[in-house]
Amino acid sequence: MLSLEDVLAARERVDAVARRTPLEYSHTFSEITGASVHLKLETFQRTGSFKIRGATNRVATLSAAETERGVVTASAGNHAQGVALAASRAGVHSTIVMPTYAPISKVDATRRYGGDVVLHGLDYSEAQARAREIEAAEDRTYVHAFDDELVMAGQGTIGLEIAEQCPEVDTVVVPIGGGGLIAGVATALKGRLDDVRVVGVQAEGASSAAESLRKGSPQELASVDTIADGIAVRSVGERTFPVIRERVDEVVTVSDEEIAVAVTKLLERSKTLVEGAGAVPLAATLERAFDYEPDETVVPLLSGGNIDMNTMTTVVMRGLVEMGRYLKIRTELKDRPGSLERLVEVVADANANIFAIRHDRTSRDIAVNAAEVEVDLETHGHEHAAEIVASLEEHGYEVDVLA
C-alpha cells in the first residue's frame, strides 16, 4: 500500500515542476460556518489543478525505453493537461484521449501543453477504453489518472504542504473522483500529523467511492451525471480504494445545486475561480455535510480552477437561483398599450432589478388578445423573491416561477 515514504520520495521530483500553492485563512467562510476555514488554493497550480503533481512523478520515473516509446492517458481535462506538460518538459511524446464532450477550454489547453488529443466516448470510462487500445497498439506507457501508486504519491505532496502550512489543522476536506488525490493526501497527512481527520467529498451524481465503502469493494456506477466534470468517474480505483478505506475518516456527497452555490460564493466573496470538482470540499463545509465543532480548523482543498467559461455562466446562474439572488417568472398581459409598463411598475415598487424581458404575442398557449412575458430579475434573497411574486399576484397577475 502507498506509504509516507513514497510521498516523500515524490516530493523532490514534483517540486522541480509544480508550485507550492498558498493556504489562506478565509474570514468570509469562517464567519459563515463558525469554523476556522483555511483554503488550500491548488487552483493556482501550474495547469490550473493538482494533476501536474502526479503526472510529473509518474513521467519522471519512466525508463529510457519507456521514454522513447511515449505515454498515453485518458482524462476529462485536468489530468490531460498535467500529463501533456510533464511529458513535454521531459521530452516524452504524449497521446491524450478525452471524452468527446470534454470542455473546449481543457482540450485546447492540453494541445497547447504539447499533447496529441484524441476525442472519444461520452465519459472518462469510454475514453479510457480507447486509451488502453492505443497503449497496446503502440506499446506506450499508460499514465493512469488516479489508480497508480506513483501518481497517488505525487498528489500526496499537497498533504505535506498542508501539514507544514497549517500544522494545527483538525480536518482536511478533499474531493474524490477515482481517489488518487485523497489517497495521496490522506497518506501524507496521517503520516505527518496526529489526530488529523480526512473527509472525502463526491458529487451525488458520481458517488462511486461512497457506494464502494458501503458495499466493501470497488463498485462501478452505470453512469455519472454532475456539473463537477473533474470527478465524474464511474468507479473508484482498485489501488486507491484500500487506501481510502484505511485512511479516510468519512466520505460524504453534495448536490449539484450545492456545488453551484460554492462556486458562486468563491467567485463573489473570495475572488477565486474554482471548477465544480474543486468546489465540492467547500460545498460540503458550507452545507455541514460532515460534523465539525465551532472554531475547528478546517481546510477545504480547492483542487482546480479549470472551468469552461460557458459552463461557468450556467453554474453561476444556478448558484444565484439557489441563493435567492435570481428569479425568472412568466405571466400573461392583455395585449393593449400600457400593460407592460404597469407590470414593470409593480416590479420596480418591489425593489427588484430587471435583467431582461421577453414579450411574445405568438404563443399558441395564450389567447389571441394576450401576450406572454418572461422577466429575469435580480433579487436580494429567497424572502425578497417571494415578496415579488406575492405582489404581482396581489395585482392580478398569474405568475409561473421558472427559476
N, C-alpha and C positions, 0 to 999 in steps of 0.2 A: 504493500500500500504506500501511497505517496507519503513522504516524510518531510520534516522540517529541514533536514539536510539537503533534500532535493531542491527545496525553495531557496535555501542559502546559496547552493551551487549555481542556481539560475541567475542570481542577482547580478553578478559581475557581467554576464553576457547581456542581460536586459538593460542594465544601466548604461551600456555603451550606445544604446539606441533610444530607449524610452525616456520620458521626462519623469522626474519626481513631482507628482501633482500636488496642488495645495489641499489642505484640510482646514476649513474655515468655520468658525462659530457663526451660527445664524440667529440673530436677535429675533427676526420675524417668526421663524418656525419654533424657536424656543418659547416665545410668548404664546403662540397658538396652542402648543402641546403641553406646556408646563415642564417639559424635559429640557435638558441642556443639549441642544441639537447642533452637531458639527457635520458639515457636508464634506465628504471626500470627493473632490472635483476631478474625477477621471475624464470628464468632458473636455478638459484642457490638454489631454494627452495627444501625442502625435497620432495622426489619422482620425482623431476625434473620439477614440474609445480605447478601452483597456486591451483590446485584442492584439495590439502590436507587441505586448509583453510575451504572451505565449508563443506567438508566431516567431519572434526573434529567438527565443530559447530553442525552439524546435529546429529552425533553419541553421542555427549556429552549431548544432551537433550532427549535421549531415556528414557522412563520409565523403571522401574525394569522388568516389564512383557515383554516389547519390547526388552530389553537387552537379556533376556533369550531366546526369540524366534529367534533372529538374524536378519540380514538385507540382502537385495538383491538389486542389481542395474544393470543397463546396461551402457556400456561405450565403446568408441573406444580405450581407453587406459589410459589417464591421470586421469580421474575420478575413473577408476577402481583401480589404484594404490593408490589414495588418500583414498578411502573407505576401501580398504584392510588394509592399515597401521593404519588408525584411528580406525577401528574396532578391529584390533589385539591389539592395545595399550589399548583399553577399555575392552578387554576380551569378545568381541562380535563376533560370527561366521558370516562370510560374504560369500555370493554367488554372483559371478560377471559374468554376461553374456556379452560376447564380440563378435563383428562381426567375422565371420569365417576368414576373411582376415585381421584382425587386425595385426599390426606389431608384429612380433615374439618377439622383444625386450620388448614390452609393456606387452604382455601375460606372458612372463617369469618373468618380474619384479612383476606383480600382484600376481603371485603364491608365489614369494619369500617374499612378504609382508604379506602373510598368507591368501589370498583369494582363495576360491574354484572357479576355472574358468570353465565356460560353453561356448563353442564356438557355435554360432548360427546366421544365417542370413547373408545377404550381406552387411548391413549397420546398423547404430545405431538404426533406427526405427524398423527394424526386430528383432534386439537383445532386444530392449525394450519390444516388444510384448511378447517375451519368458520370460523375467524377470517378467513381470506382471502375467504371468501364474504361475510362481514359488511363487510369492507373495501370490496369492490366495490359492494355494495348500498347502503351508507350513505356512501360517499366519505370514509371515515375514514383517518387515517394509521396504517399498521401499524408497531408498535414491535417489531421482531424481538428475540427473547430473546438472540441472540448474533451473527447474521450481518449486522451493521450497524456501520460504522466509528465512528459516534458512541457507540453502546453499548459497543463494544470500548474506545474511548478512555476512557470513564467508568470501566470496570472497571480500566483500566490505572493509575488513580490509586493503587491498592493497591501497585503496584510502586514508585511514587515514595515511598510511605511506608516500605516495606521498605528501600529504598536509604538513606533518611535515618535510620531507626531502627537498622539493623544493617549499616553500610557494609562490615563485614568478612565478610559472608555469602559462602559458597562456592557453595551450592546452594539453590535455591528450588523447592519441590515443590508442584505446582498440580493440582487436579482438572480433568478435561476432560469436558464433555458435548458441546455444539456447538462449543466452542472460543473463545467470546468472552472469557472470563476470562483464559485463558492467553495468548491473542494480545495482549491489552492489557498484561498484567503482563510478558510477555517483552519487548515493545517498550519499556516503561519501564525495565526493569532493564538491558537491553542498551545502552540509550541513556545510562544514568547510571553504570554500574559496569563496570570492566574485569574480564574473566575470570570473570564470574558464570555459573553453569550453571543452566539451567531444565529441570526434569524434569516431564513431564506424566504423570498417572495416570488410568486409566479402570478401571471395573469390568469383569471378564471377560465379563459378560453384556451389555455395551453398549460394545464396543470399536471404534467406527467410526473414530476417529482413528488408532488403531494399524493397523487394516486399510487405511485410506486411505494412510498413509505407506508401507506395504509395497507397495501397488499403484500409487502415484504419482499418484493422483487421488481426489477425494472418493467414498467408497463408502457406499451405503445398506444397512443391515442389514435382513433380513426382519422381525426382531422384536428386542425387548430384554427382558432378564429379570435384574433386580438389586434388592436392597434399597435401593440408592442411587438413589431416585427422582429426585433433583435432576439427575442426569447420565444418566438413562435416555433417551437420544436416539438415534434410528436412524442419523443421518448428521451428520458434522461439516459446518460451513458452507462454502459456496463462497468466501466472503471470508476466513473465518478460516483455511482450510487453507493458503493460500500463506504466511501469517504463521507458522503453526506449523511448516511445513516449513523455513522460513528461520531462525527464531529460537529454536525449542525444540530442545534438545540430544538429548532422549531421551523416548520415551513407553513406559510400562510398564503392566501390568494387575495387579489384585489380585482375589482371590476374595471372594464374599460372606462366607465364614467369617472371612477376614482383616479385612474391614471391620467385622464384628460385634465382633471382639476389640478393634479400635482404639476403637470407640465405647464399649465397656465399660471399657477401661483409662482413657480420658479422663474418664469419669464417676467412676470409683472413685479414680484416683490424682491427677487434676488438678482434680476437682470441676467439670468443664466438660461441658456438654451439647452434643453435636455430632450433626448428622444424618449419615446414611450417606455422602452425597456429600461432606460436609465432612471426613469422617474418612479418605477414601482416601489423602490425602498422608501421614498418619501411618502408616496401614497399610502403605504401600509402604516407608516408612522402617524400621518395625519388622521387616518381612519381608525387608529388603535386596533389594527388587525392582530396585534400581539400586545400583551400587557407590559406596561412599564410604570415605574414609580415617578412621582414628582422629583425633579432635579436629577433624574438618572441621565447619565451621559450616553447619548445615542448617536451613532454615526451611520447615516444612510449613505451607501456607496453609489454615487451617481455615475454609472458605468460608461455612458456615452452621450454624445450630443449630435449625432448624425441623423437628424430628422429631415425628411424631404419637405421642401417649402410648401408644396401643395398639401401634403399631409398635415403639416403644422397648422395651416389655415383651418382645416377641418377639426383638428384636435382642439385648438384654442377656442373655436366657436362652441364646440361641445362642452368644453370646460366652463365657458361663460354661462351657457344654459344651465349646467348643473349647479353653478354658484348663484343662480338667480340674477345674472347680470345681462341676460339677453332674452328677449321674448319675441316670438313670431306669432302673429294672430291673423285670422281670416274672418271677414264679415261681409255682409251684403249692404249695399246702399241703393236707394231709389235713384234711377238714372235721370237726375234733374240738377240744374245749376245750384251750387252751394252745398250739396250733400257731402262732398269730400272735405270741404272747408270746415263744416260742422264737426265731422269726425276728428279732424286734426285738432280742433279747439278742445275737444274733450280730452284727447291725449296730452295736449300741452298743459291743460289745467291739472293733470295728474303728475306733472313734472317729469315726463318721460321724453327722452330724446329720440327722434325718428332717424333711423339709419336709411331706410328705403321704403318706398310704397310702390306696389304693383296694382294697376287698375285694369280690369278686364270686363268688357261688355259681352264677350263672345262665348262664354262658358255655357255648355248645354245644361248645367246643373242649376241654373238660376232663371228667373223669369225674364221675359223679353224686355221689360221696362226696368230692369235692375242691373247693377254692376257688382262684380266680385272684387274685393280689395284685400290684399295681403300687406301687412305692415310689420316691418322689423324695428324693434325698439331696444334702446339701451335702458336698463333698469338698475336699481340700486340693491336688489336682493329679492328673495322669494316673496317677502311680505309686500314690497312695492309692486311686484308683478301682479300679485293677487288683487291689490287695490286698483290697478289699472283695469283689469278685466271686470271687476265689480262695478267700477264707474261707468264703463262702456255699457254694461248690461242695464244699469240703472237708467241710462239714456235711451234704452230701447234697442240696442244692437244685440244680435245673436252672435256670440263670439266662439270661434273654434281656436283653441291653442295648438299651434303646430310645433312649437319648440320652446 
